[in-house]
């Protein structure tokens, strides 16, 4: 499995798929370290990783890609993201799909000029940016080679229209993310585990507050009177400026945990009451189904998400959670107010969310999608 930037969060998509395949295959995860010196902290201890540390300078990256491809021992090659930094070494290791079966996964729309106006995109990416390996021009050049892949998996219907293939939701291990486990049933014990208040309503935001994740909307909602019953729990980098600002604005209602290891996420979800996924309506987020949404559904938590992309379908048009319009802080705060006022309804929707998760995003469900793709490789 070739993963883009093992120092960053692309592992969030790759690791659940690796766990689903692990019952039949030995897993080898390879990748460049582009944004740091070590594998992304929450997933650091889960696998043995083969890495090459490199800068983002394109000549150095080309050399590192060749080194990484030579380190591959696998019989089946699976690339995560159609980028030069992951699909590139996968193409080389498989000899463009001719010597070894090659598969491709896509979880983001890498063609979108994320966070840029069309003019700045034209200047910074098309005319300049020749030394950056994730520049759109390189991704576009690689696109014809997606035909070398024997099979494709994608996270959303929008990406399926571009790449074809099968939709594969990367949820989590249903035997670990199970609210019925005796260890997870006592909420007060789990809250003391993370030094969280026992009597408060707790809302969890895990990860990095990137622009498309609706962070300003979430903060506005929490500062409203309708959401005053809620405290915010943040699991992510302690030094992130948005987290520091949240602590300053919310005071004792904000709880900073720092990075939380992936094996502790079921415990953390058991300790909280709800998970917000207030994605903005931008082209980039239209392609996504966030992992934190699927993990929360696996733990039968109340989820509030924006009407963006496939999220209304995933949440069953409010049957399995609460849907709000993107950017609407008032609607988000009212949803939080309703969850606090109607705990039995939150439980009911959470149970329906877990049933959907078991059928569509659990390890068992992932294996059901992956097995037909892989089974014909050696026949």
Long-range contacts (C-beta under 8 A, 24 or more apart in sequence): 1-27, 1-28, 1-29, 1-30, 1-74, 1-78, 1-79, 1-80, 2-30, 2-31, 2-68, 2-72, 2-77, 2-78, 2-79, 2-80, 2-86, 2-87, 2-89, 2-90, 2-93, 3-29, 3-30, 3-31, 3-80, 3-81, 3-86, 4-31, 4-32, 4-34, 4-80, 4-81, 4-83, 4-85, 4-86, 4-134, 5-31, 5-32, 5-33, 5-34, 5-35, 5-85, 6-31, 6-32, 6-33, 6-39, 6-40, 6-49, 6-51, 7-33, 7-34, 7-35, 7-36, 7-37, 7-38, 7-39, 7-40, 8-34, 8-35, 8-36, 8-40, 9-40, 9-207, 9-208, 10-80, 10-81, 10-86, 10-107, 11-39, 11-40, 11-42, 11-43, 12-43, 12-170, 12-291, 13-80, 13-105, 13-107, 13-155, 13-170, 13-291, 14-80, 14-105, 15-43, 15-46, 15-47, 15-262, 16-170, 16-171, 16-172, 16-173, 16-291, 16-363, 16-366, 17-78, 17-105, 17-153, 17-168, 17-170, 17-366, 17-370, 18-47, 19-173, 19-363, 20-363, 20-366, 20-367, 20-370, 21-367, 21-370, 21-374, 23-367, 24-371, 24-374, 25-76, 25-374, 28-72, 28-73, 28-74, 30-68, 30-71, 30-72, 30-89, 31-68, 31-85, 31-86, 32-61, 32-64, 32-65, 32-68, 32-85, 34-85, 41-259, 41-261, 42-259, 42-260, 42-261, 42-262, 42-265, 43-262, 44-261, 45-261, 45-263, 46-262, 46-263, 56-131, 56-132, 56-133, 56-134, 57-131, 58-130, 58-131, 58-132, 58-133, 59-131, 61-85, 61-133, 65-89, 65-92, 66-92, 69-93, 74-100, 75-100, 75-101, 75-377, 75-378, 76-100, 76-101, 76-103, 76-374, 76-377, 77-101, 77-102, 77-103, 78-102, 78-103, 78-104, 78-105, 79-103, 79-104, 79-105, 79-149, 80-105, 80-107, 81-105, 81-106, 81-107, 81-108, 81-110, 82-106, 82-110, 82-139, 82-142, 82-143, 82-146, 82-163, 83-110, 83-133, 83-134, 83-138, 83-139, 83-142, 84-133, 84-134, 84-138, 84-139, 84-142, 85-133, 85-134, 87-142, 87-145, 87-146, 88-142, 91-145, 91-148, 94-148, 96-145, 96-148, 97-148, 97-149, 97-150, 101-150, 101-374, 101-377, 102-148, 102-149, 102-150, 103-149, 103-150, 103-151, 103-152, 103-153, 103-373, 103-374, 104-146, 104-149, 104-151, 104-152, 104-153, 104-163, 104-165, 105-152, 105-153, 105-154, 105-168, 106-152, 106-153, 106-154, 106-155, 106-159, 106-162, 106-163, 107-154, 107-155, 107-159, 107-170, 107-287, 107-288, 108-284, 108-287, 108-288, 109-158, 109-159, 109-162, 109-283, 109-284, 109-286, 109-287, 110-134, 110-136, 110-139, 111-136, 111-139, 111-140, 111-162, 112-282, 112-283, 112-284, 112-287, 114-212, 114-284, 115-211, 115-212, 115-284, 150-373, 150-377, 151-373, 153-369, 153-370, 153-373, 155-287, 155-288, 155-289, 156-286, 156-287, 156-288, 156-289, 156-309, 156-310, 157-309, 157-310, 158-286, 158-287, 158-309, 158-310, 159-287, 166-369, 166-373, 167-369, 168-366, 168-369, 168-370, 169-289, 169-294, 169-360, 169-361, 169-365, 169-366, 170-291, 170-294, 170-361, 170-366, 171-291, 171-294, 171-295, 171-297, 171-298, 171-357, 171-360, 171-361, 171-362, 171-363, 171-365, 171-366, 172-265, 172-291, 172-294, 172-295, 172-298, 172-361, 172-362, 172-363, 173-362, 173-363, 174-298, 174-357, 174-358, 174-362, 174-363, 174-364, 175-363, 176-263, 176-266, 177-265, 177-266, 177-269, 177-295, 177-298, 177-299, 178-266, 178-298, 178-299, 179-270, 179-299, 179-300, 179-354, 181-266, 183-267, 184-266, 184-267, 184-270, 184-299, 185-270, 187-270, 187-271, 190-267, 190-268, 190-270, 190-271, 191-271, 193-267, 193-271, 194-233, 194-255, 194-257, 194-267, 194-268, 194-271, 195-255, 196-231, 196-233, 196-255, 196-271, 197-231, 197-255, 200-229, 200-230, 200-231, 201-229, 201-230, 201-231, 201-273, 201-274, 201-336, 201-339, 201-340, 202-230, 202-231, 202-232, 202-233, 202-255, 202-271, 202-272, 202-273, 202-274, 203-230, 203-231, 203-232, 203-233, 203-272, 203-273, 203-274, 203-275, 203-276, 203-336, 204-233, 204-235, 204-268, 204-269, 204-272, 204-274, 204-275, 204-296, 205-232, 205-233, 205-234, 205-235, 205-236, 205-275, 205-276, 206-234, 206-235, 206-236, 206-260, 206-265, 206-268, 206-292, 207-235, 207-236, 207-292, 208-236, 208-237, 208-240, 209-236, 209-240, 209-242, 209-243, 211-280, 212-279, 212-280, 212-282, 212-284, 212-285, 213-277, 213-278, 213-279, 213-280, 213-285, 214-276, 214-277, 214-278, 214-279, 214-280, 214-306, 214-326, 214-327, 215-242, 217-278, 217-280, 217-326, 217-327, 217-328, 217-329, 217-332, 218-276, 218-278, 218-329, 218-332, 219-245, 219-246, 219-249, 220-329, 220-333, 221-278, 221-329, 221-330, 221-332, 221-333, 221-336, 222-250, 222-253, 222-333, 222-336, 223-249, 223-250, 224-329, 224-330, 224-333, 226-330, 226-333, 226-334, 226-336, 226-337, 227-332, 227-333, 227-336, 227-337, 229-336, 229-337, 229-340, 230-274, 230-336, 230-340, 231-255, 233-257, 233-268, 233-271, 233-272, 235-259, 235-260, 235-268, 265-295, 266-299, 269-295, 269-296, 269-299, 269-301, 270-299, 272-301, 273-301, 273-302, 273-339, 273-340, 273-346, 274-301, 274-302, 274-303, 274-304, 274-336, 274-339, 274-346, 275-301, 275-302, 275-303, 275-304, 276-303, 276-304, 276-305, 276-332, 277-303, 277-304, 277-305, 277-306, 277-311, 278-304, 278-305, 278-306, 278-324, 278-326, 278-332, 279-305, 279-306, 279-308, 279-309, 279-311, 279-326, 280-306, 280-308, 280-326, 280-327, 281-306, 281-308, 281-326, 281-327, 285-309, 289-314, 294-357, 294-361, 296-353, 297-321, 297-350, 297-353, 297-354, 297-356, 297-357, 297-361, 298-354, 298-357, 298-358, 298-361, 298-362, 299-354, 300-347, 300-350, 300-351, 300-353, 300-354, 301-350, 301-353, 302-339, 302-346, 302-349, 302-350, 303-350, 303-353, 304-332, 304-335, 304-336, 304-339, 314-356, 315-353, 316-352, 316-356, 318-349, 319-349, 319-352, 320-349, 320-352, 320-353, 320-356, 321-349, 321-353, 322-349
